[in-house]
Amino acid sequence: MPVMLVRGEHANPVMKEITNVLGHCLPNSQTHIVDKASHFLTATHSKECAELLSTFLSKEFPPI
């Protein structure tokens, strides 16, 4: 199943580690880091997050 992981560049260390571990454990995952964003990136960087989500959802993925 395709998975997109998104975190801010300045996320706290625990969130960074969680994202890294999930990225390694989940096949078909993509990790995106939003520049100059912290934990509440959907509020502070909504345009970037919307673009990432739109691009991800517009892809055609092979059936699982």
C-alpha positions as CSV (number, residue, x, y, z in Angstrom):
1,M,0.0,0.0,0.0
2,P,1.5,3.4,-0.9
3,V,2.2,5.6,2.0
4,M,3.4,9.3,2.1
5,L,5.2,10.5,5.3
6,V,5.5,14.2,5.7
7,R,7.3,16.1,8.5
8,G,8.8,19.5,9.0
9,E,12.5,20.2,8.7
10,H,12.5,21.5,12.3
11,A,10.3,18.7,13.8
12,N,11.3,17.5,17.2
13,P,13.9,14.7,17.4
14,V,11.3,12.1,18.3
15,M,9.1,12.9,15.3
16,K,12.2,12.8,13.1
17,E,13.1,9.3,14.4
18,I,9.5,8.0,14.0
19,T,9.4,9.2,10.4
20,N,12.8,7.6,9.7
21,V,11.8,4.3,11.2
22,L,8.4,4.2,9.4
23,G,10.1,5.1,6.1
24,H,12.4,2.1,6.5
25,C,9.7,-0.3,7.6
26,L,7.0,0.5,5.2
27,P,7.5,-0.7,1.6
28,N,6.2,1.7,-1.0
29,S,6.6,4.7,1.3
30,Q,7.8,8.2,0.3
31,T,9.1,10.6,2.8
32,H,8.9,14.4,2.3
33,I,10.5,17.0,4.5
34,V,9.0,20.5,4.3
35,D,11.6,23.2,4.5
36,K,11.5,25.6,7.4
37,A,8.5,23.8,9.0
38,S,8.1,22.4,12.5
39,H,5.4,20.2,14.0
40,F,2.3,22.1,12.9
41,L,3.3,22.2,9.2
42,T,-0.2,21.9,7.9
43,A,-1.1,25.2,9.6
44,T,2.1,27.1,8.8
45,H,2.9,25.5,5.4
46,S,-0.5,24.6,4.1
47,K,0.3,25.3,0.4
48,E,3.3,23.0,0.4
49,C,1.4,20.3,2.2
50,A,-1.6,20.5,-0.2
51,E,0.7,20.3,-3.2
52,L,2.4,17.2,-1.7
53,L,-0.9,15.6,-1.0
54,S,-2.4,16.5,-4.4
55,T,0.7,15.1,-6.2
56,F,0.6,11.9,-4.2
57,L,-3.1,11.3,-4.7
58,S,-2.9,11.9,-8.4
59,K,-0.5,9.1,-9.0
60,E,-1.5,5.8,-10.3
61,F,-0.3,3.0,-8.1
62,P,-0.2,-0.7,-9.0
63,P,-2.9,-2.8,-7.4
64,I,-1.9,-4.5,-4.1
